Amino acid sequence: MKTDRRSFLKKTATAAVGVGLVGTANAMSAKSYRNIIGANDRLHIAIQGLGRRYFSYIEGIAAKENNVHLKYLCDVMPSQLDKAQERVGKKIDYKIKSEEDIRNIINDKNIDAIFMATPDHWHTPGAIMAMQAGKHVYLEKPCSHNPHENKLVVAAQKKYNKIVQMGNQQRSSLESQEIIAEIHNGVIGEIYKAVAFYTNGRGKVPVPVKAAPPVELNWDLFQGPSPRKEYTHDTWNYNWHWYGWDFGTAEMGNNATHELDIARWALDVKYPEYVEVNAGKRQFKDDGWEMYDQMEATFTFANDRVIQWDGDSRNAYKKYGRGRGTIIYGTKGLIIVDRDGYELYSLKGKLIKEKKSGGSEGGLALGGGGNLTTRHVTNFFDAIRGKEKLTSSIEVGAVSQMLTHYANISYRINKGFNVDENSGKIFDRDAMKLWSRTYEPGWEPKL
């Protein structure tokens, strides 16, 4: 349908030049002229979730060459909507609708795509609802809350044939693409190990205390697919990450997703054969943090390859000289790659080559945002239009996401387990009890 509209548009625009449209355009504002010329090819989109991540999309959305109209901003907290309207209004010069309930947006037949930046438990159910309604989806990490959802969201993409970009934006780094291609071509010989790491200095969080939800907050809609429970103080404002497993996926889903994806990409592996972790709550033991804040995980693959994860959420010492990144080891040297570029070293430890992006997305700031996300967003739009392939299709991203689920499950059952390297299924009864979750009746994600 849209291809036909674009073809019609090109023919109409060409013919119009001969009958005086250019002269008409001179009498219009530039904005009005753009609206006429681009209307049939314009993508109408919405953003769901207005916390720390949404604003990183705005540069790509606002870019004139992307020809996108942001129709809705959506959040269950009105104050978030108000703040977002004010902030986005400084970048976009037209009125954007505010909406509390994403289901109303999904029912809008004029919406082409939805950006989903909600708490983790909403990601797969929301994405499936959107795809069923014919929408393309930019799905933030983690793309799923559990392994069952991980398989389901990929199946949904295949069934409904929609474009689904996972928000692991380092896949759009030109430097990462370049060096991983060189790794696959043998620049450091045979690769055998990757160490993915992350450090942060997160502080104490309040002990959860039952309280009335903030007056404005739609607590029922916030919970969405998750079984209903009483509200606890300050859950909605990022602390849902650390208050149990109803909404969040701990630091593995929150940040390890990125570096583990790079490690898996570099080693050219799929599912591991064995997973084990050593993890625990090491800092501020009297606070409200209910999960591990330090984890070492080992994923053993076929062909004698291994990925190790080294994560410290609340000890900010940069043991690898930087806050996050991935080290890839080969028989002829090693490479350190992060969001800011890469460094190639010989076996003697001599720097042979380095390349820096000079971008703005290399740090640990909450929400991030910068050149990588803008490129990732633009790639999403171009893929919808058939101009490019996705840099991180959900089918690829979901495999990396499984590593985080394996690690979380291993932590929760306090033992390692074997995995089917072809299907990703776990060979452990205790672990398989955590393959899925309990849903609020009527909210179960289904194809």
N, C-alpha and C positions, 0 to 999 in steps of 0.2 A: 504493500500500500504506500509506504513512504518512498520507496524507490520510484514508483509511478509519479508521486507528487513532485519529487525532485526533478524527474525528467520533464514533467510538465512545466515546472518552474523555470528550468533552463531555457526551454523553447519560448516560453512567454516573455522572459526577460530579454532574450535576444531580439524577438520581434518588436518588443516595446521600444527599444532604442530607436528603431526606424520610424516610430509614430509619435515620438516626442516625449517619452517617459523621462528622458534625461532633463528636458526642460522643466517638466513637472517637478522632478526631484529638487531642482534649484529653488523652487518656491516652497519646499517643505523644510522642516528641520531635519538634520542628519538622523536623529533618532526615529522620526516617522518614516523616513525613507528605508532605513534598515528594517523596520518592522514589516514593511510591505515586501521587500526583496527576500527577506529570510523566513517569512511566516511558514511556508510549506515544509521547510527543512528543519524548523526549530524543534528542539527537544524540550518538553515541558516536564519539570522534575519537582521533587519534594525532598526535604531532609527530615528524617525522624530521629530525634535525640539531639538535644542542644546543650550538652555538657561541654567537655573539654576538647572534643575532636572535630565538631562540625565546621568550625571556622576555617580549618585547613583546606576545605573544599572550595571555599568561596573564590579564590583567585582563578581557579580553573573554570568555575561556573560563570564568573563575571567576564571572562575573556571574550571579546567580541567575535573572534574567529571561531569560537566553539558554538556560537549561535544557540544558547541555552536560555530558557526562561524559568527562573525559580518561582514556582507558583505557591508553594506551601513551606512553612516552617512548622514543625510539629513537636510538641513535648507535653508531658503530663503535669508539668509544673508551670503555671502561668508566668511566674517571675522569670523563668528561663526564656520563655517566649518573648517577653518584653525586652530583656537584655539582648537577645539575639536580633530582634527587629531593629533595635538601635544600632547595634554593631554592624550588621549586614547592610543597613541603610546607608552607611558611609561608603560602601563599595558598589551598591546596586541602586540605580536611580529610578526604580519603579516600585509600586506597592506589592507587597508579598502578603498572602493570607496567613493567618495564624490558625492552627488547628490542634486540638487536644488529643483527638482519637485518630490513630493512623488508619483505622478501618474506613473512616469517611474519605480519606485520601485515596485509599486503595479502590474504593468504589467510583472514583472520578475517572471516567473513561478517557479524559483528555491527558492524563498523566502518563508519560512514557517510561519514567524511571524513578526509583526511590533510593536515596542514600540512607543506609541504616547504621546509626551510631548510638544505639541504645545500650543498656546493660546487657550482658552476655546472654541471659536466658531468653531474651526476645529475638536473638539474631536469626536462628533457623526458622522458628514458627512464623516470624514476620516476613522473612524472605519467601517462604513457601506461599503464604497468603498473597504476596505481591505478584509472584510468578503466575499463580492461578488466575489472577486478574489481568494477566497480559503485560505486566511491568518488567522492565529490566531492573537489576539490583546491583548497587555498589554496597557490598556487605563487609562491614568492618570486622577485624579480627576480635575475638576468635569467631570463626564462621559457624561454630556450633558450641553447645553447652556440654555435650557428651558424645560418645562414639555413635550411638544410634542416630542422633541428629546429623552427625557428620556424614553418614552414609545417605541419609534421607535428603539432605539439601543437594547433594550431587545428583541423586536420582530425579529430584524435582527439576533441576536444570535440564536434564536430558528429556524428561517427559514434556515439559512446556516450551523447550527450545528458546529460552531467553538468555540474554547476555548477563552473566553474573561475575563481577570482578571482586576478588577478595582484597581487603585493604591492607595487604602486606606490601607496602609501597616501595620497599627496597628492590623489588623485582623490576621497578622502572628506573633504577639507577643505571646510567650509561656505563659508569665505571665498574659496577658489579657485573653487568652483562658482559663487558669486555674481558674482565679477568677470569670469570668463570668459563667463558669460551676458551681462553688460553689454558686454563686448568684441564679442561676436557681434551685439549690438543696436546697435553703432555708437558707443559712448561715447567712443572716441578716433578716430573716423572710419574710414577704410579702413586696415586693418592690412597691413603689408608686411614686417616683420622682427621676429625674436625673437632675443635673445642669452641663451643658457643658460650658467650658469657654476658652477664648484665650485673651492674651494681647500682644501688640507689641508697639515698639516705633518708628514707621515709621514717617519720617519727611515730610517736605513740598515737593510738587511736582510742576514742572513748570506749569504755565497756558498754556493750549494748544494754540499754534499760528500756523497758516497755514504756511507751509514751503515745500520746495522741499524734497522729500524722500531722505535719504542717497543714494549716487550714486550707491552703491552696492546692496541695498535692492530691492528685487522684490516685490514691494508694491502690485501689482495686485494679486500675489500668496499668499502674507501674508493675504490679505483680504479674499481670497477664497470664502467661502459660504456667506460672509457678503456683503450687497449692497455696491457698489463702492462710495467712498468719497475722498475728498482731504486729503492729509497727514497733520498731525500736528506735530510739533517739539517733538522729543524723544518718540513718541508713541510706537514704536516697542520694546524699551528696558524696558520692565516690566510695564511701565506706562499705557499700554493698560488695565491693571487691573482696573484702577480708572477713565479712560476717557470714561464715558458713558457706554452703554449696547451693543454696536456693537460687542465687542470682549470678554469682561470679564463678570464675575458674582459676582463681589465685594468680600468682605472678606468671605461672606457665602460660595460661591463656592470655594474660594481660600484656606480657612483653616477650617471653621466650619464643612465642610464635614467630617473631621476626627473624631472630638469629638462627633458630633451628631450621627455618625454611631455607636460609642461605646455605647452611651446612649440608642439608639434604640435597639441595640443588648442585652444590659443588662436588659432593661425593657421588652423585648420580645414583642414588639409592631410593627405594620405595619404603616398604614396611620393614621394621627390624625383626630379628629372630628372637631376641631376648631383651627385656627391660628390667632395670633395677635402679633404685634411688636410695640416697641417704639424705634425709631432710628433717627439719624440725623448726619450731619457734625458738629462736636463739636470743632475740633481744626483747626488752620491755615485757617480760613474762607476765606482768600483772595487768597488762592493758587488754583491750577488746579484740585484738587480732586473733582470729580463730584458726588460722591455717599456718603452714610453714612460712617462714620469712627467709629461709636459707635452704637451698637444694643443690645437691650434686646428683645428676642422673646420667646413666650410661645406656646407650642404645647400641646393641651389637647386631650388625648386618651380615648377610652372606658375603663371600669373597673377602673375609677378614677385614672388614671396614667397620669403624666405630665412630659414633658421635657422642661427645660428652657435653653435658650442660653444667655450667657453674654459675649459679645465681645467688646474689645477696641483695635482698630488698631493703635492708635497714643497716647495712654496713657499707659505707660509700668509698672505702679504700679501693683505688683503681689498681688491682693486682696485675692487670695486663697492660697498664699504661693508659687506659681509656675506660670509659664507662660502659661501653657495649661494643660487641663486634664478634667476629668469627675468625679463628685461626685454622687454616687448612694445611695439613702436613703431607708431604710427598717424599719419595725416595731421593729427590734431587734438591729439596729445599722446602720452604714454607711461604705461605701468603697470609697476611692479615687483611681482612676486608671489613669495612663498616660503611655506614651511610655517607661518609665523607670521602670514600675512595679506597685505595688499596696500597699495600707495600709488599714487594717480592724480595725474599731473602734467600741467599745461598745456604748450603749446609754449614758453611763457616760462620753464618750469621751476618754476612755482608749484605747491605742493602743494594740490590741490583736495579730495581725499578720502583718508582712510586707514581701515583696519580691521584690528585685531589680534586674533588668536585667544586670546592669553593662555595657549596650551597649552604642552605640555612636549616638543614634538618638532621644534623649530626648528633645533637645532644640528647638530654634526658628530660627536657621540659615537658610538663604535663600537657597532653594533647598534641604536642609536636606541631607539625605543619611546616611547609616550605616547598622547595623546588621538586622534591621527589613525589610528594602527594599531588602537586599540581600536574606533574607529568602523568601520574597514575590516573588521575581524574580525566585528563584529556584523552588518554588512551581508551578509557571506558567509553567516552562519547564517540570516539573514532571507531571503536569496535561495533557499537550500536549501528553506526552508519555503514558498516562494512568496509571501512577504509584501512583498518589495522586488525591484527590479532590481539587478543587480550594478553597482557604481560603476566597476569596472575589469574587464570581461569579458576573457577571454584573447584574443578576436578583436580587441578594441580595443588591448589592451596589447601584443600581438605586433607590431602595425604600428609602434608607437614603438620597440620593441626592435630592429627592423630597422635603424633609424638607427645604433645602436651597432655592429651587425655591419658595416654599410657602412664606418663609420669605421675599425674595426679592420682590415678587409680592405685598405682604401686605404693604411693605414700599413704593412701587411705586404708589399704589392707595390710600395710607394713610387710610386704614381701615382693620379690621379683617374680616374673612369669615369662613364659614363652608365647610367641606370636606367630601366626601363620604369615609368612613373608609375602604370600600372594594375595590373600584376602584381607589381611589385617585383623582377623579374629583372634581373640585371646584364648589360650589354652589354660584356663584356671577358673574354677567354679566361683570362687570368692570374687575374683576380678570381674567376671561376667555379670555379677549382681549389680555392678555399677555401670554396665554398658549403656543403660538408659536411665530415666528418672521417672518420678511420679508427676503427672500433670494435673492442673486444675481441670475438672470435668468440662468438656466442651472446648478446651483449648489444645487438645492433643494435635500435634502437627501430622497431617495425613496427606497423601498424594491423591 
